[in-house]
Each structure stands twice: as C-alpha cells, then as structure tokens.
C-alpha cells in the first residue's frame, strides 16, 4: 500500500462513519418493527400478515449508500466547484421535469416513479445548492461584502425554492432557504444587509401563507398552535405522536410492542413520525442514544469546518452539516410539538430511499474533505 493511501485511511473520519451506520441501523430496526403491525399479540390488534417490503427497500438503499460513502472519498471533492453552475442548471431542469411528469403522493408532485421506486429529485437539489453557494461565496472571499452578492445568491436560489413550493413541498423549500441564509450570514454580510434579508424573508412568508400554501399545510400550522381544536382531524397526528413518546417511559415497551405504532394509531410512522416509534419502543434511553449519535455527526461536521483549508471547503462542509442538522431539529420539533410538522423526515432513520442515498453521498463528500481538505496538523 502506498504512503498516500495509508495517509488517506488514517485521515478518514471513522467516528463519523460509525455514527451514521448506527443511525441507519436505528432506522432499519424501527421500520422492521412497524412492518410487524398486527402480528404481535396486542389487545385489539388486527390479524394481518407482516409486510417487509419497505424494510427491504430501505435495507438495500442503506447498503448502496454505505458503499457510496466509502467510495466517494477516493475522489477529490474540489471537482464539484468546477461543476457548480452546471449542477444548478440541472437542479432547475429536474424540478421542472418533476412538476410536469412526476408522480403525486399525498398532494405533493415531487417524485419520479422508476421501476417501482419513487425518486425525489429535491434531495439531490439540496446538495447541488450547497455546492453552488459554496463556490459562489468562495469566489468573493476576502472581498467587500456588498449587498449585490447577497442579492445575486438570493436570486439564484429563489427559482429553486419557488419550484419546490409549487410541488408543494414546504419543508424542503424552508430547508433550502435556511441553507442560503446560513451561508450568506457566514460570508460576512453587514448588519444593514441582515435587516434587509429579514424583511425580505418576512415578506416572503406572508406571500407564501396567502398565495402559495395549500389548506392542508395551513392546517398543520393552526393544529400546531391549538391541536385540541381538532383532535381527530388536523391535530390527530401530533396528539398521537405525543402519546407515543410519553408512553415510552425510561426503557420503552420493546421493539414491536409499541401500542401506538403497532395498532396504527400513529400516522406516517415510517417517515415523519418514526422518532415517536423509537421513543415509544426504546424509551428515553433509546432517544438519548439516538440524539447522541446525531450530536457526534454534528461535532464531526463542525470539526471539519474549523479545519477547512479554504473558503470553498468551509462553505461546503458547513452547508452539509447545517442541512442535516436542520432536518433533525425540524423533524424532532414536529414530533414533540415544538414547531409545526412540515413533512421533513429524520436523516438516516426515516424511510425514503432518495433521502438516504443523498445523505450518504453528503457523508462521502465530508469524508473526502477529511482526507483532502483539512489544514495540515501541527
């Protein structure tokens, strides 16, 4: 083995890899448990056969994703900078195509149906936007941070966000805006420009509420503010989630024995509310371990940001870390009724092949940074 290859292996962030593998295992265990619904002997349970189709789909997506996370670091992540504009144009094409030819699921036209699988292009767009913004802000590193650069980056981001809103996918659109806002802030904008950004975002929020959001999306917000107003309708999902989380206690009811999930009181238990399934069946200790794994991922990302050798690397690693962190906090916040449910799933844990694959690709990019983009150690 060459000296370069040996150094790369040493620099590989094994702690980050172990953390995401364990998160994927958490997700697969929860999906396996929900697939048993009706088989475990519980009072009132429906006598139905288990269906492991979703579990096996997610399992193979996880295997492919893990291979990508192991192989991608062999390539230099800096080639992404040269393809930033192409990736942004491709993002717009993908989002237009899915609006015209995509499959509608639960009111959202955001998937391509291919060979029995649903491919969600917005997951790729999240990564492509991060790459573009990292390249854009890198090009102006060390220069005067004028309002022009903030506006240009916003104008490029706006069509992507708008197309996602048209699906409509409010959760993903919000995430894209947060990614742009976070990287713009880190780029060193002035205080007056920050105030302008906040005013623009406030105006965009009002425009979205009155002209873009569908009634069911507004219902998520109103049910968050007062779930008791419609406990069997719009407030049902969050109410059942709180019941499931609270019933888990310290150690949980055991995998496959959660009454809320096994009796199917908990809706979207494999996607939006998979955290509630884990909390009910593994209890506070299981949730603590799960959150600890996410904390490890965030810390590894933060360490890479601190050790970045150039601005493109810094913005790229920061964008990926923020993207994963926001999805975690938004999903957990929705499950705990801290914020409205937006349909954002739990990274590496919730069911969704597109999300899982892209998250592993993001980890592969971070691993490439760990091997090639860090400042030399003293």
Residue, then its C-alpha position, 0 to 999 in steps of 0.5 A: x500500500x502506498x504512503x498516500x493511501x495509508x495517509x488517506x485511511x488514517x485521515x478518514x473520519x471513522x467516528x463519523x462513519x460509525x455514527x451514521x451506520x448506527x443511525x441507519x441501523x436505528x432506522x432499519x430496526x424501527x421500520x422492521x418493527x412497524x412492518x410487524x403491525x398486527x402480528x404481535x399479540x396486542x389487545x385489539x390488534x388486527x390479524x394481518x400478515x407482516x409486510x417487509x417490503x419497505x424494510x427491504x427497500x430501505x435495507x438495500x438503499x442503506x447498503x448502496x449508500x454505505x458503499x457510496x460513502x466509502x467510495x466517494x472519498x477516493x475522489x477529490x471533492x474540489x471537482x464539484x466547484x468546477x461543476x457548480x453552475x452546471x449542477x444548478x442548471x440541472x437542479x432547475x431542469x429536474x424540478x421542472x421535469x418533476x412538476x410536469x411528469x412526476x408522480x403525486x403522493x399525498x398532494x405533493x408532485x415531487x417524485x419520479x416513479x422508476x421501476x417501482x421506486x419513487x425518486x425525489x429529485x429535491x434531495x439531490x437539489x439540496x446538495x447541488x445548492x450547497x455546492x453552488x453557494x459554496x463556490x459562489x461565496x468562495x469566489x468573493x472571499x476576502x472581498x467587500x461584502x456588498x449587498x449585490x452578492x447577497x442579492x445575486x445568491x438570493x436570486x439564484x436560489x429563489x427559482x429553486x425554492x419557488x419550484x419546490x413550493x409549487x410541488x408543494x413541498x414546504x419543508x424542503x423549500x424552508x430547508x433550502x432557504x435556511x441553507x442560503x441564509x446560513x451561508x450568506x450570514x457566514x460570508x460576512x454580510x453587514x448588519x444593514x444587509x441582515x435587516x434587509x434579508x429579514x424583511x425580505x424573508x418576512x415578506x416572503x412568508x406572508x406571500x407564501x401563507x396567502x398565495x402559495x400554501x395549500x389548506x392542508x399545510x395551513x392546517x398543520x400550522x393552526x393544529x400546531x398552535x391549538x391541536x385540541x381544536x381538532x383532535x381527530x382531524x388536523x391535530x390527530x397526528x401530533x396528539x398521537x405522536x405525543x402519546x407515543x413518546x410519553x408512553x415510552x417511559x425510561x426503557x420503552x415497551x420493546x421493539x414491536x410492542x409499541x401500542x401506538x405504532x403497532x395498532x396504527x394509531x400513529x400516522x406516517x410512522x415510517x417517515x415523519x413520525x418514526x422518532x415517536x416509534x423509537x421513543x415509544x419502543x426504546x424509551x428515553x434511553x433509546x432517544x438519548x442514544x439516538x440524539x447522541x449519535x446525531x450530536x457526534x455527526x454534528x461535532x464531526x461536521x463542525x470539526x471539519x469546518x474549523x479545519x477547512x483549508x479554504x473558503x470553498x471547503x468551509x462553505x461546503x462542509x458547513x452547508x452539509x452539516x447545517x442541512x442535516x442538522x436542520x432536518x433533525x431539529x425540524x423533524x424532532x420539533x414536529x414530533x414533540x410539538x415544538x414547531x409545526x410538522x412540515x413533512x421533513x423526515x429524520x436523516x438516516x432513520x426515516x424511510x425514503x430511499x432518495x433521502x438516504x442515498x443523498x445523505x450518504x453521498x453528503x457523508x462521502x463528500x465530508x469524508x473526502x474533505x477529511x482526507x483532502x481538505x483539512x489544514x495540515x496538523x501541527 
